[in-house]
Amino acid sequence: MHAFPEVGDNGDEDGRNATLDDPISPDGRPEPGQLYSVPARQGRAVRLHKGERLKIVNTHGTQVCDTWAFSAEDPAEFLSMEHLRAWIGRLVPRPGDELATNRRRPILVLEEDSSPGVHDTLIAACDLWRYRTLGVEGYHDNCADNLRMATKAIGLRVREVPSPLNLWMNIPILAEGGVGFYPTVSKPGDHVVLRAEMDCVVAMSACPQDILPINGQDCTPVEVHFGLV
């Protein structure tokens, strides 16, 4: 019998930024009527009770926001893009769609979307290894680490980095079967409203991508805003 080595999880960040030290509150609970910021290149996490509605605003219109959701009862259950696509029968959710977990239960509902509805469910969160393939030496802020730090900052450690719902990310499927990495088509102030279908933790990352033009032609990440409605 061969003994397999112990397998670790994927919950440790490869570097850090202010995400780890600046949660919206110690436990991630938001105050009604308060508008919060996800600063450029950073992440934030928020705890929602079932039925609460979270508004995420593309303040400048150019910013991609990687978005995750985890069951508050068991973080091993999370919003899953591969399960979501099968659940809704499309690549991209529309208002009224339930957003499903890896246990095929709705965790969120997309209630409102004031943008043209161009979002992405295909591309993994950027990470240190992605930036190395793009020629970056040393550390680069990334969405995977922003998720890890944002959840740790409110007392939750996630064991993996699921593929996110990339709000406002414009990744068209091209005629020859490839994918494009294009700027957003949203406008300043466009927003989505997500309703919690179970007690959950929603994490957001203002994507730090500054090499490809997904955050606008000038490749400059900026902040997004969020709050209860």
Salt bridges, closest charged atoms under 4 A:
ASP9 OD2 - ARG157 NH1 2.56
ASP9 OD2 - ARG159 NH1 3.33
ASP12 OD1 - LYS152 NZ 3.48
ASP12 OD1 - ARG157 NH2 2.80
GLU13 OE1 - LYS152 NZ 2.90
ASP14 OD2 - ARG148 NH1 3.92
ASP21 OD1 - ARG16 NH2 2.89
ASP22 OD2 - ARG44 NH2 3.24
GLU52 OE1 - ARG29 NH1 2.76
ASP74 OD2 - ARG103 NH2 2.95
GLU77 OE1 - ARG103 NH1 3.92
GLU77 OE1 - ARG105 NH2 2.71
ASP97 OD2 - ARG90 NH2 2.18
GLU111 OE1 - ARG53 NE 2.57
GLU111 OE2 - ARG195 NH1 2.51
GLU112 OE2 - ARG53 NH2 3.33
GLU112 OE1 - HIS191 NE2 3.07
ASP113 OD2 - HIS119 NE2 2.75
ASP141 OD2 - ARG41 NE 3.07
ASP145 OD1 - ARG148 NH1 2.70
ASP190 OD1 - LYS187 NZ 2.76
GLU197 OE2 - ARG195 NE 2.96
ASP210 OD2 - ARG41 NH1 2.95
ASP210 OD1 - HIS140 NE2 2.86
GLU223 OE2 - HIS60 NE2 3.00
